């Protein structure tokens, strides 16, 4: 079943142009006109077919933690979307999202590993390798499936039912690439059985023969007495709101913002007013939004506090998954 977002129906005639741009890029990569570079340390790319909301950042954090527990020195390379500088840099976990981007900041704080940002991830990787003190280091390339200018040893691709059914490309749909791009992946990651029944069977019937990992999404929600006003600026806000309700929270208001939204003092005042009007006892948002708000997160009054719901991913059969992943780092052919 295809999906076209209602607000984007008028953009359907532009989809062939986007598909043509994808074909041109494939030609440039194939002929070598778009240069590919290789870092000294192995690279694990984490990405998705969709433009947002697939869970790339939580999976990157989960992988960084899992590999660190197995005595690997991990760093993360990220573009740092929406930051105010194009310079390559080492993320300061105590800094602000405007300097590094909300996702790199969240990864640095929650994974506890070095994170480097740069529009050209190769340059960020060079800086990471200059800082490294061990030859066992591994780069995690956050949101890297489409960043093919950098060689990688392993491509981990998140696919969920939403991506599988949404067969329209940007700008009418939410797909950056058609489903055929799945064939470039080394490992496909899908939601656990209860969250996406039958998805692995669909993938196998379609022709995927590689490894399939399953992950469970967990929302860590603090105790809140009474209804809440939930807000977020992420790729799939409905998924966040549904997760809160599934966890037992009563939502008095749902307040979605555009992905990577830069909150202002006026937004905070409006959020407080909306929550009061809805009769909420508190407001709640995502970890990424909390990072992006910076000091504004301290502006909420005591009678209407701001809570944070942290999203984490758990990899089923983690030991086997990590053993396979580590074996790929030096034995599998480099993938572009």
C-alpha positions in Angstrom: 0.0 0.0 0.0 1.4 3.4 -1.0 1.4 6.4 1.2 1.3 10.0 0.2 1.2 12.6 2.9 -2.0 14.7 2.4 -0.1 18.0 2.4 2.3 16.7 -0.3 -0.2 15.4 -2.9 0.5 18.4 -5.1 4.2 17.5 -5.2 3.6 14.1 -6.9 4.6 15.5 -10.3 8.0 16.4 -8.9 8.8 12.9 -7.8 10.1 11.8 -11.3 12.6 14.7 -11.1 13.8 13.5 -7.7 14.1 10.0 -9.1 16.1 11.4 -12.0 18.5 13.1 -9.6 19.0 9.8 -7.8 19.8 8.1 -11.1 22.3 10.8 -12.0 24.0 10.4 -8.7 24.3 6.6 -9.2 26.0 7.3 -12.5 28.4 9.8 -10.9 29.3 7.2 -8.2 29.6 4.4 -10.8 31.9 6.4 -13.1 34.0 7.9 -10.3 33.0 11.5 -10.9 31.7 11.7 -7.3 34.8 10.8 -5.3 34.8 8.2 -2.6 37.2 8.3 0.3 38.4 5.7 2.8 39.4 6.3 6.4 42.0 4.2 8.2 39.7 2.8 10.8 36.6 0.6 9.9 33.3 2.4 9.4 29.9 1.2 10.4 27.1 3.2 8.8 23.7 3.4 10.4 20.9 4.7 8.2 17.4 4.4 6.8 15.5 4.8 3.6 13.2 7.5 5.1 13.8 11.1 5.8 13.2 11.0 9.5 11.8 9.2 12.5 13.2 5.7 11.8 15.3 5.6 15.0 18.8 6.0 13.6 20.0 8.0 16.6 18.8 5.6 19.3 20.3 2.7 17.3 23.6 4.5 17.0 23.6 5.0 20.7 22.8 1.4 21.3 25.6 0.2 19.0 28.1 2.6 20.6 27.3 1.2 24.1 27.3 -2.4 22.9 30.6 -2.1 21.2 32.2 -0.2 24.0 31.2 -3.0 26.4 33.2 -5.3 24.1 36.3 -3.2 24.5 36.1 -1.4 21.2 37.0 2.3 21.1 34.0 3.9 19.4 33.5 7.4 17.9 30.6 8.8 16.0 30.7 10.8 12.8 27.7 13.0 12.2 26.7 15.8 9.8 25.4 18.0 12.7 22.2 19.0 10.9 21.0 22.6 11.4 24.0 23.8 13.4 25.3 27.3 12.7 28.8 26.3 11.6 30.2 24.2 8.8 33.5 23.7 10.6 34.6 20.2 11.6 34.6 19.8 15.3 34.6 17.6 18.4 31.3 17.8 20.2 31.3 19.2 23.7 28.6 17.3 25.6 28.1 20.4 27.7 27.7 22.7 24.7 24.6 23.8 22.9 22.8 22.3 20.0 23.2 25.3 17.8 27.0 24.6 17.7 26.8 20.9 17.1 23.3 19.8 16.1 20.7 18.1 18.4 21.4 14.5 17.4 25.3 14.7 17.9 24.7 16.4 21.3 22.3 13.6 22.3 24.6 10.9 21.2 27.6 12.4 23.0 25.6 12.7 26.2 23.9 9.3 26.2 26.5 7.1 24.6 29.5 8.6 26.4 31.7 8.3 23.3 33.5 11.0 21.2 31.3 12.5 18.6 32.7 14.5 15.6 30.6 16.7 13.3 31.3 17.8 9.8 29.4 18.3 6.6 32.1 16.1 5.0 32.1 13.1 7.3 35.6 12.1 5.9 37.1 15.2 7.4 35.3 14.5 10.7 36.8 11.0 10.6 40.3 12.3 10.0 40.0 14.5 13.1 38.7 11.5 15.1 41.7 9.4 14.0 44.1 12.2 15.0 42.6 12.1 18.5 42.6 8.3 18.8 45.1 6.5 21.0 44.3 3.0 19.8 44.2 1.0 16.6 41.1 -0.8 17.7 38.9 2.3 17.0 35.7 2.0 15.0 33.8 4.9 13.4 30.0 4.9 13.6 28.5 6.9 10.8 25.2 8.3 12.0 22.6 8.7 9.2 25.1 7.5 6.7 23.2 5.2 4.2 22.9 8.0 1.6 26.4 9.5 2.4 28.2 7.3 -0.1 31.2 9.5 -0.5 32.7 7.7 2.5 33.6 4.0 2.3 32.1 1.8 5.0 32.7 -1.8 6.0 29.1 -2.4 7.2 25.8 -0.7 6.2 23.1 -1.2 8.8 19.7 -0.2 7.5 16.6 0.4 9.6 13.4 -0.6 7.9 10.0 -0.5 9.5 6.5 -1.1 8.2 6.0 2.6 7.5 9.0 2.6 5.1 8.0 -0.6 3.5 4.5 0.6 2.7 5.4 4.2 1.8 6.6 3.6 -1.7 6.6 7.3 -2.8 9.9 9.2 -2.9 10.5 12.7 -1.8 9.0 15.3 -2.1 5.6 13.7 -2.2 6.4 10.8 0.2 9.0 10.2 2.9 11.5 8.0 1.1 15.0 9.2 0.2 15.5 6.2 -2.0 13.4 3.4 -3.5 13.1 0.0 -1.8 15.6 -1.4 -4.2 18.4 0.4 -2.3 18.0 -2.1 0.5 20.2 -4.4 -1.6 23.2 -2.2 -0.6 22.7 -3.0 3.1 24.8 -5.5 5.0 22.3 -5.9 7.8 18.6 -4.9 7.9 17.2 -3.9 11.3 13.4 -4.2 11.8 11.1 -3.7 14.8 10.5 -6.7 17.1 7.7 -9.1 16.2 4.9 -7.4 18.2 5.7 -4.0 16.6 5.9 -5.1 12.9 4.3 -8.5 12.4 5.2 -10.2 9.2 7.8 -7.6 8.1 10.7 -10.1 7.9 8.5 -12.5 5.8 7.8 -9.6 3.4 11.4 -8.8 3.2 12.4 -12.4 2.5 9.6 -12.7 -0.1 10.9 -9.6 -1.8 14.4 -11.1 -2.1 16.4 -10.0 1.0 18.8 -12.8 1.9 21.1 -11.1 4.4 21.0 -10.9 8.2 17.9 -9.4 9.9 18.2 -7.9 13.4 15.2 -7.1 15.6 15.1 -4.2 18.0 12.7 -3.1 20.6 12.0 0.5 21.2 11.7 1.5 24.9 10.4 4.8 26.2 11.8 5.7 29.6 9.1 7.8 31.1 9.2 9.5 34.6 6.3 9.2 36.9 3.7 11.9 36.3 0.5 12.4 38.2 -2.3 13.6 35.9 -2.7 14.3 32.2 0.2 15.7 30.2 0.7 17.9 27.2 3.1 16.2 24.8 5.1 18.1 22.2 8.0 17.2 19.9 9.8 18.3 16.8 10.8 14.9 15.2 10.2 13.1 12.0 7.2 11.1 13.2 5.5 12.8 16.0 2.5 10.5 16.0 4.8 7.6 16.9 6.0 9.5 20.0 2.4 10.3 21.1 1.2 6.8 20.6 4.2 5.5 22.6 3.3 7.7 25.5 -0.3 6.5 25.5 0.9 2.9 25.2 3.0 3.5 28.3 -0.1 4.6 30.2 0.0 8.4 30.0 -3.1 10.4 29.5 -2.5 13.0 26.8 -4.4 16.2 27.3 -2.8 17.8 24.2 -0.6 16.7 21.3 1.6 19.6 20.0 3.8 18.6 17.0 6.5 20.8 15.6 8.6 20.4 12.4 11.6 18.1 12.6 14.7 19.8 14.2 12.5 22.8 15.2 14.5 25.6 16.9 12.4 26.6 19.9 12.1 30.2 21.0 10.9 32.0 24.2 7.6 32.6 22.4 7.2 28.9 21.7 7.7 28.1 25.4 5.1 30.7 26.4 2.7 29.1 23.9 3.4 25.6 25.1 2.7 26.7 28.7 -0.5 28.4 27.7 -1.7 25.4 25.6 -0.9 23.0 28.5 -2.8 25.1 31.0 -5.8 25.4 28.6 -5.8 21.6 28.2 -5.7 21.0 32.0 -2.3 19.2 31.9 -0.3 18.6 35.0 3.0 18.6 33.2 4.5 18.8 29.7 6.6 16.0 28.2 8.9 15.9 25.2 11.7 13.8 23.7 15.4 13.7 24.6 16.3 15.3 21.3 13.9 18.2 21.8 15.2 18.7 25.3 18.7 19.0 24.0 17.6 21.4 21.3 15.8 23.6 23.8 19.0 24.2 25.8 18.4 26.7 28.7 14.9 27.3 27.6 14.0 23.9 29.1 14.5 25.6 32.5 11.8 28.2 31.7 8.9 26.0 32.7 7.2 26.9 36.0 7.1 24.6 39.0 3.4 24.1 38.7 3.8 22.9 35.1 7.1 21.0 34.9 8.8 19.7 31.8 9.5 15.9 31.7 11.6 14.0 29.2 10.8 10.7 27.7 14.0 9.0 26.6 14.0 6.6 23.7 16.3 3.6 23.7 16.7 0.6 21.5 17.4 -2.9 22.6 19.0 -5.3 20.1 17.6 -8.8 20.4 20.3 -11.5 20.9 22.9 -8.7 21.3 25.8 -11.1 21.8 25.3 -12.9 18.5 24.6 -9.6 16.7 27.8 -7.9 18.0 29.9 -11.0 17.3 28.8 -10.9 13.7 29.3 -7.2 13.4 32.8 -7.3 14.8 33.7 -10.1 12.4 32.5 -8.0 9.5 34.8 -5.1 10.3 38.0 -6.6 9.0 36.8 -9.5 6.9 34.0 -8.2 4.7 34.8 -6.2 1.5 34.6 -2.4 1.8 31.2 -1.1 0.7 30.6 2.3 -0.9 
